[in-house]
């Protein structure tokens, strides 16, 4: 296939791009490098710096493209609370601009990387795709709005669309910014460096962690599987893990004790969040291969930042 990956220099996007060129696909990447790094990409990937709201640039990149993977987005939940206008402009505005350009370029299929965060607080767990969404942050709202635009515009303009609600992805090379860092690389660094592991809330809140390679598998399958137009599919491990259990597992793998500090003043987010992945199994043949313990071992062994600690 010939594909365009927006946000393709980011953590998940670059993993997808590199896998696809290794498998012989022609891959173009568009990324504004606000969070991505060009150095992540295989030299065979055709890279362009730019914004998904730049429709003329999209026109040129979409010529001859069979499938678009839309991963470009601002993704920090705490940051979205501070800057909701920017999150709406980039995440929602970028999606609408991309859909418009796909219509003009007659692209056949678009895959949207949405988020499990759109579910918010749910009484029923594991969460099925047909439940009512309760987004609790501007980031989650932006993902829900993007989904609705993809469904509506895709149907109006005859673009095949697939929405993947991806849960907590982790793996080697995941960015570790000084503020609002993702939980797994933050905890691993804190444990390996002998620092304190700061847990928001009581640590009993649960999440669904999926290894980056498994998430890429789901994205690849969504690009070529027939008969899934308008599908919304959860992509996770299907395993519920509390934040305290996550720290226990890191302790066991590293052989180092964690000094835990609980910050009860900060919200730990939704109390429970785990994906029902039955529909992805049925429609995509998706089956996660890497459990949390193995994924953490791979993350620590393959990430040079951790081998130095």
Residue frames as qw, qx, qy, qz and C-alpha x, y, z in Angstrom:
[[0.000, 0.886, 0.463, 0.000, 0.00, 0.00, 0.00],
 [0.293, 0.390, -0.083, 0.869, 0.83, 3.67, -0.26],
 [0.423, -0.721, -0.535, 0.126, 0.01, 5.30, 3.08],
 [0.086, 0.626, -0.204, 0.747, 0.21, 8.64, 4.82],
 [0.581, -0.472, -0.580, 0.321, 0.72, 8.65, 8.59],
 [0.069, -0.802, 0.058, -0.591, -0.03, 11.93, 10.33],
 [0.571, -0.699, 0.342, -0.262, 1.88, 12.26, 13.57],
 [0.964, 0.185, -0.182, 0.051, 4.19, 9.63, 12.15],
 [0.439, 0.515, -0.519, 0.522, 7.32, 10.87, 13.94],
 [0.537, -0.560, 0.309, -0.550, 5.75, 10.35, 17.36],
 [0.381, -0.353, 0.828, -0.211, 6.10, 7.33, 19.61],
 [0.684, 0.250, 0.661, -0.180, 3.33, 5.17, 18.15],
 [0.590, 0.759, 0.004, -0.276, 3.39, 6.74, 14.68],
 [0.170, 0.717, -0.662, -0.138, 7.09, 6.07, 14.12],
 [0.451, -0.172, 0.870, -0.097, 6.71, 2.46, 15.27],
 [0.690, 0.508, 0.464, -0.225, 3.92, 2.04, 12.70],
 [0.442, 0.829, -0.245, -0.239, 5.86, 3.81, 9.94],
 [0.058, -0.607, 0.788, 0.083, 9.01, 1.77, 10.49],
 [0.576, 0.046, 0.807, -0.124, 7.10, -1.51, 10.57],
 [0.665, 0.635, 0.298, -0.255, 5.28, -0.66, 7.35],
 [0.369, 0.793, -0.443, -0.200, 8.38, 0.27, 5.35],
 [0.276, -0.414, 0.867, -0.010, 10.07, -2.89, 6.63],
 [0.600, 0.259, 0.743, -0.144, 7.12, -4.84, 5.19],
 [0.376, 0.150, 0.645, 0.649, 7.49, -3.16, 1.79],
 [0.131, 0.846, 0.516, -0.027, 4.81, -0.45, 1.94],
 [0.332, 0.432, 0.068, 0.836, 5.38, 3.08, 0.64],
 [0.391, -0.698, -0.511, 0.314, 5.11, 5.36, 3.67],
 [0.167, 0.576, -0.006, 0.800, 4.79, 9.12, 3.88],
 [0.432, -0.525, -0.567, 0.465, 4.80, 10.90, 7.22],
 [0.008, 0.709, 0.087, 0.700, 3.49, 14.33, 8.16],
 [0.610, -0.545, -0.446, 0.364, 4.49, 15.65, 11.59],
 [0.038, 0.939, -0.003, 0.341, 4.88, 19.13, 13.05],
 [0.634, 0.210, -0.511, 0.542, 7.63, 17.82, 15.40],
 [0.367, -0.669, 0.167, -0.625, 5.99, 19.40, 18.44],
 [0.755, -0.432, 0.432, -0.238, 6.31, 16.01, 20.14],
 [0.962, 0.238, 0.108, 0.086, 7.77, 13.80, 17.40],
 [0.326, -0.695, 0.510, 0.388, 11.40, 13.28, 16.36],
 [0.685, 0.596, -0.296, -0.297, 12.47, 12.78, 12.77],
 [0.080, 0.553, -0.827, 0.067, 15.40, 10.66, 13.99],
 [0.644, -0.051, 0.672, -0.363, 12.95, 7.94, 15.03],
 [0.790, 0.482, 0.125, -0.358, 12.11, 7.18, 11.40],
 [0.766, 0.038, 0.520, 0.376, 13.67, 4.67, 9.04],
 [0.124, -0.444, 0.361, 0.811, 15.51, 6.40, 6.19],
 [0.092, 0.217, 0.824, 0.515, 13.07, 4.84, 3.71],
 [0.025, 0.738, 0.629, -0.242, 10.15, 6.82, 5.16],
 [0.241, 0.490, 0.254, 0.798, 9.32, 9.98, 3.17],
 [0.296, -0.567, -0.524, 0.563, 9.09, 12.67, 5.84],
 [0.099, 0.609, 0.237, 0.750, 7.41, 16.09, 5.59],
 [0.186, -0.268, -0.530, 0.783, 7.29, 18.68, 8.36],
 [0.217, -0.269, -0.321, -0.882, 3.92, 20.38, 8.63],
 [0.341, 0.066, 0.562, -0.750, 0.51, 20.77, 10.22],
 [0.190, 0.321, 0.918, 0.132, -2.58, 18.65, 9.54],
 [0.218, 0.764, 0.424, -0.436, -4.56, 21.88, 9.14],
 [0.023, 0.572, -0.445, -0.688, -2.51, 22.81, 6.06],
 [0.781, 0.389, 0.427, -0.239, -4.87, 21.53, 3.36],
 [0.559, 0.752, -0.308, -0.164, -2.68, 22.43, 0.33],
 [0.045, -0.558, 0.826, -0.064, 0.21, 20.46, 1.84],
 [0.625, 0.026, 0.730, -0.276, -2.15, 17.55, 2.49],
 [0.745, 0.581, 0.046, -0.324, -3.28, 17.61, -1.14],
 [0.405, 0.688, -0.598, -0.070, 0.27, 17.03, -2.32],
 [0.193, -0.382, 0.874, -0.230, 0.98, 14.29, 0.24],
 [0.664, 0.153, 0.605, -0.413, -2.26, 12.42, -0.45],
 [0.602, 0.531, -0.370, -0.468, -1.72, 11.93, -4.19],
 [0.633, 0.282, -0.712, -0.116, -1.87, 8.19, -4.91],
 [0.133, -0.267, 0.797, -0.526, -2.37, 7.27, -1.23],
 [0.478, -0.232, -0.796, -0.289, -4.56, 4.24, -0.50],
 [0.608, -0.609, -0.506, 0.061, -4.93, 4.63, 3.24],
 [0.046, 0.667, -0.289, 0.685, -4.37, 7.37, 5.83],
 [0.614, -0.398, -0.590, 0.342, -3.48, 6.71, 9.45],
 [0.073, -0.777, -0.001, -0.625, -4.45, 9.76, 11.48],
 [0.711, -0.350, -0.459, 0.402, -2.35, 9.76, 14.64],
 [0.262, 0.325, -0.146, 0.897, -1.49, 13.47, 14.83],
 [0.456, -0.759, -0.374, -0.274, -2.84, 14.99, 18.04],
 [0.072, -0.553, 0.535, -0.634, -1.95, 16.74, 21.24],
 [0.713, -0.154, -0.675, -0.111, -2.13, 13.92, 23.80],
 [0.256, 0.058, -0.675, 0.690, -1.46, 15.20, 27.33],
 [0.323, -0.669, -0.659, -0.120, -4.56, 15.08, 29.52],
 [0.378, -0.651, -0.301, 0.585, -3.24, 17.57, 32.14],
 [0.223, -0.172, 0.286, 0.916, -2.02, 19.92, 29.40],
 [0.064, -0.448, -0.682, -0.575, -5.42, 19.83, 27.71],
 [0.311, -0.746, -0.550, 0.210, -7.01, 21.16, 30.89],
 [0.309, -0.574, 0.004, 0.759, -4.69, 24.16, 30.73],
 [0.054, 0.370, -0.441, -0.816, -4.96, 24.72, 26.96],
 [0.540, 0.381, 0.731, -0.171, -8.39, 23.52, 25.76],
 [0.455, 0.782, -0.016, -0.425, -8.49, 25.97, 22.84],
 [0.117, 0.610, -0.725, -0.296, -5.28, 24.58, 21.37],
 [0.338, -0.040, 0.939, -0.037, -6.42, 20.99, 21.87],
 [0.558, 0.586, 0.494, -0.317, -9.66, 21.68, 20.07],
 [0.360, 0.802, -0.259, -0.401, -7.89, 23.50, 17.24],
 [0.047, 0.519, -0.828, -0.207, -5.23, 20.84, 16.67],
 [0.293, 0.005, 0.952, -0.094, -7.11, 17.63, 17.43],
 [0.472, 0.579, 0.607, -0.270, -10.53, 18.49, 16.06],
 [0.333, 0.824, -0.130, -0.439, -9.56, 21.10, 13.46],
 [0.051, -0.512, 0.793, 0.326, -6.76, 18.89, 12.16],
 [0.409, 0.167, 0.897, -0.023, -9.14, 15.96, 11.75],
 [0.472, 0.726, 0.389, -0.315, -11.69, 17.99, 9.78],
 [0.198, 0.788, -0.404, -0.421, -8.98, 19.46, 7.55],
 [0.203, -0.304, 0.904, 0.222, -7.57, 16.00, 6.88],
 [0.476, 0.398, 0.773, -0.134, -11.00, 14.60, 6.02],
 [0.400, 0.818, 0.079, -0.406, -11.57, 17.47, 3.59],
 [0.097, 0.670, -0.644, -0.356, -8.25, 16.81, 1.87],
 [0.357, -0.050, 0.931, 0.059, -8.98, 13.05, 1.74],
 [0.535, 0.619, 0.504, -0.276, -12.26, 13.80, -0.02],
 [0.335, 0.839, -0.213, -0.373, -10.51, 15.98, -2.59],
 [0.039, 0.564, -0.798, -0.210, -7.74, 13.42, -3.18],
 [0.856, 0.058, -0.290, -0.424, -10.24, 10.51, -3.32],
 [0.013, 0.385, -0.876, 0.290, -8.52, 8.53, -0.57],
 [0.608, -0.175, -0.698, -0.336, -10.24, 5.18, 0.00],
 [0.725, -0.484, -0.483, 0.081, -9.72, 4.57, 3.73],
 [0.015, 0.667, -0.376, 0.643, -8.87, 6.52, 6.87],
 [0.694, -0.326, -0.596, 0.237, -7.93, 5.01, 10.24],
 [0.192, -0.790, 0.148, -0.563, -8.39, 7.30, 13.27],
 [0.520, -0.024, -0.694, 0.498, -6.31, 6.64, 16.36],
 [0.440, -0.701, -0.099, -0.553, -8.79, 7.60, 19.07],
 [0.130, 0.374, -0.723, 0.566, -8.40, 6.95, 22.78],
 [0.461, -0.386, -0.793, 0.098, -9.86, 4.89, 25.59],
 [0.134, -0.166, -0.391, 0.895, -9.90, 8.17, 27.51],
 [0.317, -0.184, -0.351, -0.862, -13.09, 9.08, 25.63],
 [0.514, -0.377, -0.762, -0.116, -15.01, 6.58, 27.77],
 [0.244, -0.557, 0.288, -0.740, -14.44, 8.41, 31.05],
 [0.313, -0.173, 0.789, -0.500, -16.02, 6.92, 34.15],
 [0.644, 0.004, -0.564, -0.517, -17.96, 3.74, 33.34],
 [0.694, -0.341, 0.437, -0.460, -19.86, 1.47, 35.72],
 [0.972, 0.145, 0.163, -0.087, -19.57, -1.58, 33.46],
 [0.020, 0.721, -0.672, -0.165, -16.10, -3.09, 32.98],
 [0.403, -0.149, 0.390, 0.814, -14.54, -4.24, 30.67],
 [0.288, 0.589, 0.108, -0.747, -15.81, -1.42, 28.48],
 [0.551, 0.380, 0.687, 0.282, -17.63, -2.24, 25.26],
 [0.233, 0.056, 0.337, 0.911, -17.60, 0.05, 22.24],
 [0.160, -0.556, -0.595, -0.558, -21.37, 0.68, 22.30],
 [0.359, -0.611, -0.541, 0.453, -21.50, 2.28, 25.75],
 [0.075, 0.962, 0.190, 0.184, -22.24, 5.98, 26.19],
 [0.586, 0.279, -0.244, 0.721, -19.11, 8.13, 26.28],
 [0.390, -0.892, -0.223, 0.059, -18.44, 10.33, 29.31],
 [0.616, 0.385, -0.167, 0.667, -15.32, 12.32, 28.39],
 [0.493, -0.783, -0.297, 0.237, -14.05, 14.20, 31.44],
 [0.409, -0.554, 0.196, 0.698, -11.19, 16.29, 29.99],
 [0.392, 0.749, -0.149, -0.514, -10.69, 18.52, 26.93],
 [0.005, 0.411, -0.851, -0.326, -8.39, 15.87, 25.45],
 [0.289, 0.209, 0.931, -0.076, -11.08, 13.20, 25.77],
 [0.415, 0.695, 0.352, -0.470, -13.72, 15.58, 24.35],
 [0.232, 0.675, -0.457, -0.530, -11.46, 16.32, 21.37],
 [0.090, -0.163, 0.958, 0.218, -11.18, 12.60, 20.64],
 [0.351, 0.462, 0.773, -0.256, -14.94, 12.10, 20.86],
 [0.356, 0.763, 0.059, -0.537, -15.54, 15.07, 18.55],
 [0.088, 0.522, -0.716, -0.456, -12.95, 13.76, 16.08],
 [0.255, 0.106, 0.960, 0.031, -14.70, 10.39, 16.04],
 [0.393, 0.640, 0.544, -0.374, -18.03, 12.01, 15.24],
 [0.281, 0.744, -0.277, -0.539, -16.54, 14.02, 12.38],
 [0.055, -0.326, 0.890, 0.314, -14.87, 10.90, 10.97],
 [0.317, 0.314, 0.889, -0.101, -18.15, 8.96, 11.07],
 [0.363, 0.745, 0.355, -0.433, -20.28, 11.77, 9.63],
 [0.238, 0.753, -0.372, -0.488, -17.93, 13.06, 6.94],
 [0.198, -0.244, 0.915, 0.251, -16.75, 9.58, 5.99],
 [0.394, 0.436, 0.803, -0.104, -20.35, 8.57, 5.30],
 [0.328, 0.817, 0.165, -0.446, -21.22, 11.80, 3.47],
 [0.252, 0.782, -0.447, -0.353, -18.19, 11.67, 1.21],
 [0.955, 0.237, -0.134, -0.120, -17.78, 7.92, 0.75],
 [0.222, 0.623, -0.699, 0.272, -14.52, 7.46, 2.64],
 [0.825, -0.245, -0.508, 0.036, -14.09, 4.12, 4.39],
 [0.116, -0.690, 0.429, -0.571, -13.36, 4.87, 8.04],
 [0.784, -0.256, -0.544, 0.154, -12.21, 2.81, 11.01],
 [0.240, -0.786, 0.274, -0.500, -11.88, 4.17, 14.54],
 [0.735, -0.049, -0.598, 0.315, -9.52, 2.48, 16.98],
 [0.441, -0.824, 0.102, -0.340, -9.94, 3.47, 20.63],
 [0.694, 0.276, -0.534, 0.396, -6.42, 2.77, 21.80],
 [0.656, -0.737, -0.159, 0.014, -5.76, 2.39, 25.51],
 [0.323, -0.882, 0.317, 0.132, -2.48, 3.06, 27.39],
 [0.855, 0.446, -0.161, 0.212, 0.35, 2.33, 24.95],
 [0.420, -0.811, 0.391, 0.108, 3.90, 1.91, 26.30],
 [0.937, 0.222, 0.079, 0.257, 7.25, 0.59, 25.13],
 [0.638, -0.247, 0.124, 0.719, 10.89, 1.45, 24.41],
 [0.278, 0.181, 0.283, 0.900, 11.51, 5.06, 23.43],
 [0.144, -0.807, -0.552, -0.152, 8.29, 6.46, 24.86],
 [0.174, 0.642, -0.132, 0.735, 8.87, 10.19, 25.51],
 [0.568, -0.499, -0.515, 0.404, 9.65, 11.20, 29.07],
 [0.119, 0.719, 0.050, 0.682, 9.02, 14.96, 29.22],
 [0.199, 0.168, -0.586, 0.767, 9.83, 16.87, 32.43],
 [0.400, 0.087, 0.449, -0.794, 6.13, 17.47, 33.11],
 [0.784, 0.243, 0.147, -0.552, 3.06, 15.26, 32.49],
 [0.150, 0.408, -0.872, -0.224, 5.18, 12.22, 31.60],
 [0.795, -0.078, -0.455, -0.394, 3.38, 8.93, 30.81],
 [0.730, -0.569, 0.246, -0.289, 3.08, 6.67, 33.82],
 [0.987, -0.025, 0.027, 0.158, 5.20, 3.67, 32.76],
 [0.638, 0.453, -0.218, 0.583, 8.44, 5.39, 31.70],
 [0.203, -0.742, 0.237, -0.594, 8.07, 7.77, 34.66],
 [0.837, -0.472, 0.176, -0.211, 7.70, 4.94, 37.18],
 [0.939, 0.148, -0.069, 0.303, 10.50, 2.88, 35.61],
 [0.390, 0.623, -0.253, 0.630, 12.90, 5.81, 35.77],
 [0.421, -0.699, 0.243, -0.524, 11.93, 6.62, 39.35],
 [0.943, -0.308, 0.110, -0.058, 12.45, 3.03, 40.51],
 [0.868, 0.267, -0.076, 0.412, 15.73, 2.50, 38.65],
 [0.282, 0.644, -0.228, 0.674, 17.18, 5.82, 39.81],
 [0.429, -0.208, -0.681, 0.555, 16.25, 5.22, 43.45],
 [0.154, -0.190, 0.063, -0.968, 13.82, 8.12, 43.54],
 [0.350, 0.230, 0.694, -0.586, 10.29, 8.25, 44.90],
 [0.009, -0.315, -0.806, -0.501, 7.39, 6.89, 42.86],
 [0.242, 0.163, 0.287, -0.912, 4.65, 9.53, 43.04],
 [0.014, -0.356, -0.904, -0.234, 1.20, 7.96, 42.73],
 [0.292, -0.156, -0.035, -0.943, -1.80, 10.22, 42.16],
 [0.765, -0.265, -0.217, -0.545, -4.86, 9.22, 44.15],
 [0.724, -0.460, 0.443, -0.261, -4.86, 5.98, 46.16],
 [0.012, -0.456, 0.858, 0.235, -3.22, 3.72, 43.58],
 [0.491, 0.178, 0.833, -0.182, -6.27, 1.47, 43.28],
 [0.567, 0.634, -0.012, -0.526, -7.41, 3.04, 40.00],
 [0.724, -0.009, 0.645, 0.244, -6.97, 0.60, 37.11],
 [0.346, 0.691, -0.320, -0.549, -5.80, 0.87, 33.53],
 [0.913, 0.270, 0.297, 0.064, -5.29, -1.27, 30.45],
 [0.146, -0.753, 0.491, 0.414, -1.65, -1.18, 29.27],
 [0.886, 0.409, 0.219, 0.026, -0.84, -2.35, 25.74],
 [0.578, -0.377, 0.409, 0.596, 2.66, -2.86, 24.37],
 [0.221, 0.656, -0.227, -0.686, 3.51, -0.68, 21.37],
 [0.015, 0.211, -0.872, -0.442, 4.12, -3.64, 19.06],
 [0.164, 0.412, 0.891, -0.097, 0.63, -4.99, 19.75],
 [0.230, 0.730, 0.266, -0.586, -0.93, -1.57, 19.07],
 [0.128, 0.516, -0.560, -0.635, 0.93, -1.44, 15.75],
 [0.125, 0.092, 0.968, 0.199, -0.45, -4.89, 14.87],
 [0.236, 0.630, 0.668, -0.319, -4.00, -3.59, 15.34],
 [0.184, 0.734, -0.101, -0.646, -3.32, -0.50, 13.22],
 [0.004, 0.323, -0.794, -0.515, -1.85, -2.61, 10.41],
 [0.163, 0.304, 0.938, 0.037, -4.82, -4.96, 10.43],
 [0.227, 0.715, 0.437, -0.497, -7.24, -2.02, 10.33],
 [0.101, 0.612, -0.367, -0.693, -5.55, -0.78, 7.17],
 [0.229, 0.261, -0.793, -0.501, -6.11, -3.87, 5.04],
 [0.200, 0.220, 0.929, -0.219, -8.97, -5.89, 6.58],
 [0.210, -0.242, -0.564, -0.761, -12.13, -5.94, 4.46],
 [0.454, -0.524, -0.660, -0.289, -15.67, -5.39, 5.69],
 [0.449, -0.444, -0.510, 0.584, -14.92, -3.08, 8.64],
 [0.080, 0.433, 0.183, 0.879, -16.13, 0.26, 7.27],
 [0.403, -0.626, -0.054, -0.665, -17.54, 2.51, 10.05],
 [0.795, -0.305, -0.495, 0.173, -16.23, 0.15, 12.74],
 [0.208, -0.783, 0.372, -0.453, -15.25, 1.42, 16.19],
 [0.901, -0.046, -0.414, 0.124, -12.89, -1.00, 17.90],
 [0.530, -0.807, 0.258, -0.041, -11.11, -1.10, 21.25],
 [0.739, 0.426, -0.429, 0.298, -7.37, -1.75, 21.15],
 [0.388, -0.712, 0.460, -0.363, -5.95, -2.80, 24.49],
 [0.132, 0.306, -0.935, 0.120, -4.58, -5.82, 26.30],
 [0.687, -0.337, -0.471, -0.438, -7.94, -6.61, 27.85],
 [0.662, -0.230, -0.580, 0.415, -6.17, -6.96, 31.22],
 [0.279, -0.889, -0.095, -0.351, -7.03, -4.69, 34.15],
 [0.676, 0.008, -0.391, 0.625, -4.03, -3.54, 36.22],
 [0.312, -0.923, -0.209, 0.090, -4.12, -1.18, 39.20],
 [0.254, 0.865, -0.309, 0.303, -1.45, 1.51, 39.47],
 [0.533, -0.633, 0.531, -0.182, -0.19, -0.13, 42.66],
 [0.922, 0.060, 0.376, 0.068, 0.06, -3.48, 40.83],
 [0.616, 0.748, -0.093, 0.229, 2.02, -1.75, 38.08],
 [0.090, -0.820, 0.497, -0.269, 4.58, -0.57, 40.65],
 [0.803, -0.317, 0.493, -0.110, 4.69, -4.09, 42.16],
 [0.897, 0.375, 0.190, 0.140, 5.51, -5.52, 38.72],
 [0.379, 0.832, -0.280, 0.292, 8.26, -2.96, 38.09],
 [0.443, -0.687, 0.530, -0.226, 9.76, -3.80, 41.49],
 [0.902, -0.078, 0.423, -0.029, 9.72, -7.51, 40.70],
 [0.794, 0.568, 0.064, 0.206, 11.31, -7.09, 37.25],
 [0.266, 0.826, -0.323, 0.378, 14.02, -4.65, 38.31],
 [0.757, -0.187, -0.499, 0.378, 14.72, -6.24, 41.69],
 [0.213, 0.181, -0.284, 0.917, 14.64, -2.79, 43.24],
 [0.099, -0.595, -0.709, 0.366, 12.26, -1.50, 45.92],
 [0.069, 0.592, 0.321, 0.736, 10.03, 1.47, 45.16],
 [0.130, -0.286, -0.508, 0.802, 9.60, 4.26, 47.66],
 [0.003, -0.587, -0.680, -0.440, 5.94, 5.17, 47.14],
 [0.014, 0.227, 0.303, -0.925, 4.48, 8.60, 47.77],
 [0.100, 0.592, 0.780, 0.177, 0.72, 9.05, 47.41],
 [0.005, 0.036, -0.010, -0.999, -0.51, 12.45, 46.29],
 [0.101, 0.524, 0.831, -0.156, -4.15, 12.46, 47.35],
 [0.121, 0.637, 0.128, -0.751, -4.56, 16.08, 46.24],
 [0.242, 0.378, -0.584, -0.676, -4.21, 15.10, 42.58],
 [0.847, 0.180, 0.195, -0.461, -6.90, 13.09, 40.86],
 [0.424, -0.257, 0.830, 0.257, -5.93, 9.66, 39.63],
 [0.334, 0.157, -0.581, -0.725, -8.50, 9.96, 36.83],
 [0.786, -0.115, -0.317, -0.519, -11.19, 7.39, 36.11],
 [0.638, -0.461, 0.542, -0.293, -11.45, 4.73, 38.82],
 [0.693, -0.024, 0.706, 0.144, -11.42, 1.82, 36.34],
 [0.506, 0.687, -0.230, -0.467, -10.59, 1.58, 32.64],
 [0.402, -0.237, 0.851, 0.239, -10.11, -1.73, 30.85],
 [0.449, 0.336, -0.426, -0.710, -10.99, -2.61, 27.27],
 [0.787, 0.187, 0.565, -0.161, -13.29, -5.34, 26.06],
 [0.053, 0.547, -0.606, -0.575, -11.36, -6.41, 22.95],
 [0.598, 0.211, 0.772, -0.054, -13.77, -9.08, 21.73],
 [0.554, 0.772, 0.208, -0.231, -14.87, -7.00, 18.74],
 [0.150, 0.803, -0.528, -0.232, -11.28, -6.36, 17.61],
 [0.415, -0.235, 0.876, 0.068, -10.58, -10.08, 17.93],
 [0.608, 0.453, 0.638, -0.136, -13.64, -10.85, 15.81],
 [0.489, 0.849, 0.132, -0.151, -13.26, -8.20, 13.11],
 [0.209, 0.860, -0.462, -0.049, -9.47, -7.79, 12.90],
 [0.928, 0.051, -0.322, 0.179, -8.20, -11.11, 14.20],
 [0.072, 0.740, -0.415, 0.525, -6.38, -8.99, 16.77],
 [0.869, -0.415, -0.258, 0.075, -4.68, -10.82, 19.62],
 [0.126, -0.893, 0.394, -0.175, -2.20, -9.10, 21.96],
 [0.868, 0.200, -0.413, 0.187, 1.02, -11.08, 22.22],
 [0.405, 0.308, -0.498, 0.702, 2.98, -9.21, 24.92],
 [0.512, -0.712, -0.479, 0.028, 1.78, -9.23, 28.53],
 [0.169, -0.968, 0.073, -0.169, 2.73, -6.48, 30.97],
 [0.706, -0.579, 0.334, 0.236, 5.68, -8.26, 32.57],
 [0.735, 0.175, 0.407, 0.514, 7.24, -9.12, 29.20],
 [0.288, 0.844, 0.226, 0.391, 6.51, -5.63, 27.86],
 [0.350, -0.924, 0.152, -0.008, 8.19, -3.99, 30.82],
 [0.759, -0.331, 0.402, 0.391, 11.25, -6.22, 30.41],
 [0.602, 0.477, 0.378, 0.516, 11.46, -5.30, 26.72],
 [0.021, 0.964, 0.114, 0.238, 11.00, -1.62, 27.53],
 [0.511, -0.807, 0.265, 0.135, 13.80, -1.63, 30.09],
 [0.755, -0.182, 0.471, 0.419, 16.22, -3.76, 28.05],
 [0.547, 0.493, 0.444, 0.510, 15.70, -1.97, 24.73],
 [0.005, 0.964, 0.144, 0.224, 15.61, 1.63, 26.00],
 [0.620, 0.317, -0.325, 0.640, 19.11, 3.08, 26.39],
 [0.205, -0.668, 0.167, -0.696, 17.91, 5.63, 28.90],
 [0.818, -0.481, 0.072, -0.307, 17.12, 2.89, 31.42],
 [0.928, 0.089, -0.221, 0.287, 20.21, 0.76, 30.83],
 [0.356, 0.535, -0.315, 0.698, 22.30, 3.68, 32.15],
 [0.477, -0.632, 0.151, -0.591, 20.47, 3.78, 35.52]]
